[in-house]
Structure formats: C-alpha cells, structure tokens
Amino acid sequence: MDKEILRSEILPWSTENNDARAVVKTGAGVRRNYPADDFSDLDIELYFQDYAPYAAHSDWFEAFGEVWVYLPLFVDGNFPSRLVIYEGGAKVDFLLYDVADLKRRAQWQMLPDVYQRGFKIHLDKDDIATHILPSPFAAPTPKIPSVDEFNFVVREFWFEAFHVAKYLRRGDLWPAKFRDRALQDNLLRLMEWHAQTVRDENEIWFQGRFLKEWTDAETYATLPTVFAGYDSAASWQALHNMAALFRRLSKEVAQVLGFDYPEKLDENMSRFIDSLFNRRDNN
C-alpha cells in the first residue's frame, strides 16, 4: 500500500505540480539493514519553491487517499511535517522543505543522520539532489556524551525517581506512572551510551528499536523487571529494579569515559526512596 501510494499518487502529483521540485525517500524503505516490512512507515521529503502554502492546509495530501488521521508537527524545530494515516493503514510521514534547503544539502560535505542509512531520489526537477553525497548505508557515527550531558541525565533520573517514590507512597498511581516514563527515557539514553562506549556498538536505533540486537544480554534480560502494571507493589519493585540497572549502566559508562559518578546523589536519593518504601501502607 505504501509503495502504491508513492507511485500512484505522490509522484504523479509532484511531477505535475510546478511548486514541487524534488521527492526524496528515506527510512525503512531505502535502508539495507532492517529493511521495510509490512508495518513500516513511508518517509517522504518534499521540496518546494516555497513550502509555506502547503504547510498551511491539508488539501494536497488528502487528495492522495482517504485520511483516517494526521498530525501537523515540526522537525528540527522549524521544518513542518505531516504524519498521515490513510485508509487501510498506510502511514506516510511527509517532511516539507524549500528547494533552498535541498541546495544546502547538496553543498554540504557531510550527510545528515537521516541520509546515513540510505536515501533514494524519486524526483529531481532541477538536478540538485543528484549532487548530494552518496549514502554509506550505515549507522551514523555515535555521539559520545559530554560530561555535562551525562551528569544531566543522571540527575534527571534521580530527580524523577524521587517523584515516583512520593506518588507511590501516597498511593497515587497515575502520576507515578506519568513520572515513570521520564525514568524510562533516561534509562534508554544510558543503554544507548553504554552500547556505544562499553561495547563499542555503532548500530544504535531510535526509540529502542531492535534493542535486543545492540544492548548487552544482561541488560536485556533485566528489562522485564523494570516495567510494572497499574499496581502499587509491582511499581515499587520496578522502581528498585530500574534504579539498580540505571546505576550499573551509569557507573560503567562513567568509568570508560573518565567521568565521576555522583555517588552522594545516588546515596541520598536511594536512602529517601527506601525510607518511603519502608513506610508504605497497603494502598
């Protein structure tokens, strides 16, 4: 369905529309490692003389098929995207750019991360996209954290763990689960850094995709214990398990990078969490 909508709707429309200058496909549809399957999105970059009119209305992508739902968002803080789910479940992520942005990409001597794993030019009316550097079809170079980035993630983890424990002590599970998501985000960041630094792994995927392939076996085996349902006792246990896993990963990353792990912070927060746990009632 995704391939059909590109061939039958998006490309003919772009070819006939003088405002549209180029169409570039990225994502699962072009990468060689973990290629697209039946559940993959179609990632399409559209380059216009001026994308503003197309960001202002939805008529153009609604013409490609019956739209079930769409979200108007922005990427990189500036560029509009339209995430569209069509009848039958085909999902297309449109990113809108001006042709001037395409010229800048063609002039760069390096590829943006999204092009590192692959891209395909489907339309290039002005012969600009063909001058973009070829893709290596490989993972982008891992970005090793600075000491400030590392310290912030560690502080934020314990900051949120403090709140999870307080809400669990009150028996207020919904806000505890809300805060728990922040813990998971920081844990994922440490798993990524751990894979990059401790295991020298380059194939790190966005939002934990293909996690089993790039994290270490010990961490992966522990993950079922850091998630809990809407239950107080299970949530307390998951909090303790998550803290233990985060602590191990953080210390191992800190050792490799020559950073100081904030032991005092860990001790203070762990002691506080334990005190609330020991005072809990059967809520």
N, C-alpha and C positions, 0 to 999 in steps of 0.2 A: 504493500500500500504506500509506504513512504517513497519508494523508488518511483512508483507510478505517478504520484502527485508532483514529484520533481520533473519528470519527463513530460507529463500531460498537461500540467497547469503552470508551475512556477517558471520553467524555462521558456515556454511559448509567450507567456505574459511579459517576461523580462526582455525577450527578444523584440517584441513589438512595441514596448514602452520606451520611448526615447530618453526618458529620465533615468531609467535603469541602465547602468553601464557595465556591470560585471556581476557574476554569480560565482561564489566560491563555497565549496562544501568542505567541512571539517568534521572532526569527531569520529564516531564508530564507523561511519560509512566509508571512511578512507584509511583508517589506521590498519596496520598489518598485525599488530599484537592485540589480541582480544578484539577481533573484528565484530561488525554489527551482527546482532541476532534478531529474532522476531520482536523483541521488546525494546530495541534501540530507538533513540530519537533521530530525527534528521536535522542536522545542524547546517544552516544556510546563512552565509553572509551576502547581503545585498548592498551593492554600491550604487549610489545615485548622484546625479548632478547636485541635488540638494535633498537630503532625506527628510527635512522638516515637514513637508506636506504629508509624507507617508507615516510619520510618527504621530501626526495629529488626528488620523482617522483609521478605521479598520476595514473600510470597504474593499481595499485591494486584496488582503489575504482572505477575507470572507468569500471572495469570488473563486477561491481555489477549491472549495468544498463546504459542506455543512459544518459549521463550527459548534462544537459542544461547549467549549470554554476556552478563554485565553487570558493571559496575564500580561499587562504592559509594565515592563521593568526596564532597568538600565544596567549596563555592564561597564566596568571600569569607571563608574561614577558619572559617565557622560553619555555614552552611546546607547540609544534605545534598542530594546529587544522586545519581541513579541513571541511569547511561548503559547503555541496554539495546539489544541487537541481537536482533531477533526472526527467526523462520523466514522465509526469503525475502529477508532483507537489510534489512528496515525497521529503522531506528535511531531510538530516541526518547530524548531527554535530558530526564529529569524533574528538576525543582528543587522541593524541598519547603519550604514556608513556613507559618508560623502566620497566622491571619487578622489578628492584631495587626500583622504586617509589612505586610499589604495596607492597613490603615488608615493606617499611617505613609506609605506611598507616596501614598495619596490626599490626605494633608495637605501633602505637600511642594509647594513652589512651583517645583520643577525635576524633570526626568525623569532616572532612572538611565540610564547609557550604553546599556544593552541595549534600552531603550524608544525611544531617539532614532531608530533606523532603522525603528521600527514595532512595534506590538503589536496583538493582537486579543483581546477579551474573549469567551470562549465560554460562560462560566457565571459568574453573579454573584448568588448567592442572597440576599445581604444588601445589595445595591445600594451597594457600596463602591467597586468597581473603576471604575464609571462616572464617579467623581469625580476620577480620575487625569487630569492634564493631557493633552491630545491630543498625539499624536506628530507631529513635523515631517517624519517620514520622510526624515531627512537624517543625515549623519555627525555624531557628537558633536564638540564643539569640541576641536580638538587641544590636547594638554597639552605645552606647551613645557618642555623640561628646565631644571632649575636648574643652576647651576654645579657643585654637589656631585654631582648625578645624572650630568651629563656627565663629570666627572672620574672618577667611579667606573667608568663603562662603559669609558672609555679605559684606565684602569689594569687593569681586569679582562681586557680584550682582550690587552694585552701580557703580563700575568701568565700567561694560558693559552697564548699563543704561545710563551713561554719553555718551558713543559712539552711542548708538541707537538714543538718542535725537539729537546729532550732525548730524548724517546722515539724520534723518527725517527733520531737519531744512534745510538741503541742497536740500531736495527732492530726495535723493539718496537711493531709497527703497531697492535695492538688498543687499548692505552691512548692511543696517539697519536690514533686516531680518536675515542676517548671524549672527549678534551680538545678535539678539533676541533669538536665540537658546541657547546661554550661559545663558541668563536670565531664560529661562525655565528650564535648567538643575539645576541651583541653587535654583529655586523655588521648584522643585521636591525634592531636598535634604532637604529643610526646611519642606516640607509636611511630609517627612519620619520622621524627628526628632520630629516634632510636634505630629505625631501619637504615636510615641514611648514614649515621655516624658509627654505630656499633657494628652493624652488619654490612656496611658499605653497599647497600642496596639502592639501585637507581630507579627501578620501576615502582615508584610510589604513585598511587592513583587517588584521584579526587574523591572526597567524602567517604573514604574507607572502601572503595570498590576493589574487588579482587583481594581483599585483605589477607586471606589465607596464604596467598602467593608471596606476599612481601613482608609480613611480620614474622617474628620468631615463633617457634612452636609452643614455647612456654606461655608466651603472652596470649596466643590464640586459644590455647586450652583454658586459660583463665577467664576469657571474656564472658562465657555463660554465667559466671558468678557475679558479674558486676551489673547485671540488669535484673530488675525486680518488677513484679506487677503492682497493682494498687493495693498494697498490703504493708502494714507498718513493720512487722517483724522482718519480712523479706527485704524491705527497703533499708533497714538498719544494717543487715548483713551485707547487702550490696554496697552500701556506703563504705563499710570497713574493707571489703574486698577491693573496691576501686581505689581507695587510698593506698592500700598496700601495693597494688600494681603500679599506680602512678609514682609512688615513692621509688620503687625499684628501677623503673624506666628512667626517671629523672636523675637518679644518682649515677646510673651507668652512662647516660648522655653527658652529664657534668664531668665525669671522670675522663671521658675521651676528649672532650673539648677544653679541659683545663679550667672549668668553672667551679665556683664554690656552691655547693648545695646548701640552701638555707635551713640548716638543722634546727635552729632555735624556733623558726616559724613552724616547722613541722611538729616539733615537740609541743609547742603551745596549743596549736590547733588540735592535735591529736588528743592531748590531755583534756581539752574542753569538750571535744566530741565524745570521748569516753565518759566524761562526767555526766553529760546529758543522757547518754545511753544507760548508764547505771541508775539513773533516777527516773527512767521511763516508767509509765504505768501501762496497763493493758488497753491502749487505745487503738 
